[in-house]
Amino acid sequence: MKVTYFINQYPATTHTFIKREILALERRGVAIVRVAARCGRDLIDISDIDEADKTVHLLESRTALLKAVLWALVSRPRHFARALAALATMARTSDRPLLVQFAYLAEACALARTTVASGSEHIHAHFGTNPADIGLIAALIADVPFSFTVHGYDEFDRPGRLSLDRKTRGAQFVACVSSYGRSQMMRWCSPGDENKIALVRCGLDSGWALAPVDPPSGVRFVCVARLCREKAQVVLIEAIAWLLSAGRKCELVLVGDGEGRTAIETAIQDYKVGHVVRLLGWKDSKGVGDEIMSARALVVPSFAENLPVVIMEAMALGRPVVATTIAGIPELVAAGENGWLVPAGDVDALAAALADCLDTPDKHLAAMGAAGRNRVAQCHNVDREAAALAKLFRANPEPMSTHRTAAVGSAAQPKEELSWRHLDAPSPTHSNA
């Protein structure tokens, strides 16, 4: 079987989990056509550079985009019309300008053309944001089944604007990386589509599971994440300042970069912790692993998450985790067993957990790390998850024009529920009450 994978940026430093999934699928005999809008910046991992050579990047040529639109108009006019109707429907609730919607249409035409030319039988998008828009429209043009993986948290912040219910209606299935994420998709999908929502966890390969690990020790903590408000590194810096004021020895290494770097640098200066806090920027997979191995524990102080892959990586390396009790994190981090859980935004609770981690005897800390490693091996094996995903790809492989739940009209199909008029109907009203 051949599947087209579509991602907004690929390869990218923050998308290692997608690369692992692709390689695991290929090991199971699923041929993957890699397509992305653009390549990630400043690639530092050799395997990412290799992946870039295998990937079609749609935005590299405007001429190619124009040719793809003409190809769709001339060679697939009816499919193009259905795709245009679908785009118009989703655009009604979108917060993206109309010009951006037309850009999505051009990308979708190029994605469809690549899919047809390669002989691919399915389009799968990663992220329920614009990649799922483009993937769905392309699948309508190419007349192949469509699916997407939801990672959250941003998809769940604006489900109506993103038309998650309509994308789910057009999908063969929707993969969710945590039970929390699955619950949110079941909350926002249209009635009757709940059976499409599948749990397919992100996974680690055997290299992580078999890597030799030293027991955790020392006073260094590590946080690996994009530098942004949602990841709450400023709260972590305040907690480090709290520890120092209490006379505790500790260090903090921040791996990552992003739009929040200036605010974090300011916080480091304001709290006068520059002598114990270091910003390292992005690291390749080996560099991330080395930083985790040199730490006593991983810290995830986030305000918003789904289930961070870095938690799996830290546990696979025998390191306990200090994290906030949000979203899917408690599915992996068990307080007292393999880490600590604290309320998001609570500086005192975070500092107390870090202090408790420092006070925990190294022998007990090693036992917590071993428990975390076993947990990851049980729940996050990439080959096992890829097998589940491959099974979903092969189930009901009907083209969009005949798929019962594709929401694409056809004179041969019964009932109005199979037309795009179903998508034109108002989305279900959801309430927090």
DARA-V643901 format. One line per field, one symbol per residue. ss: DSSP state (H for helix, E for strand, C for the rest). burial: + if it has 24 or more other C-alpha atoms within 12 Angstrom, else -. A space follows every 50 residues. Layout:
ss: ???
burial: ???
This chain:
ss: CEEEEEEEECCCHHHHHHHHHHHHHHHCCCEEEEEEEECCCCCCCHHHHH HHHHEEEHHHCHHHHHHHHHHHHHHCHHHHHHHHHHHHHHHCCCCCCHHH HHHHHHHHHHHHHHHHHHCCCEEEEECCCHHHHHHHHHHHHHCCEEEEEE CCCHHHHCCCCCCHHHHHHHCCEEEECCHHHHHHHHHHCCCCCHHHEEEC CCCECHHHHHCCCCCCCCCEEEEECCCCHHHCHHHHHHHHHHHHHCCCCC EEEEEECCCCHHHHHHHHHHCCCCCCEEEEECCCHHHHHHHHHCCCEEEE CCCCCCCCHHHHHHHHCCCEEEEECCCCHHHCCCECCCEEEECCCCHHHH HHHHHHHHHCCHHHHHHHHHHHHHHHHHHCEHHHHHHHHHHHHHCCCCCC CCCCCCCCCCCCCCCHHHCCHHHHCCCCCCCCC
burial: ++++++++++++++++++++++++++---+++++++++++--+++--+-- ++--+++++-----+--++-+++--+--++++++++++++++++------ ++++++++++++++++---+++++++++++++++++++++++++++++++ ++++++--++++++++++++++++++++++++++++++++--++-+++++ +++++--++---++++++++++++++++++++++++++++++++-----+ ++++++++--+--++-++--+-++-++++++++++--+++++++++++++ +++++++++++++++++++++++++++++++++++++++++++++++-++ ++++++++-+---++++++++++++++-++++++++++++-++---+-++ +++++++++--------+++-+++--+------
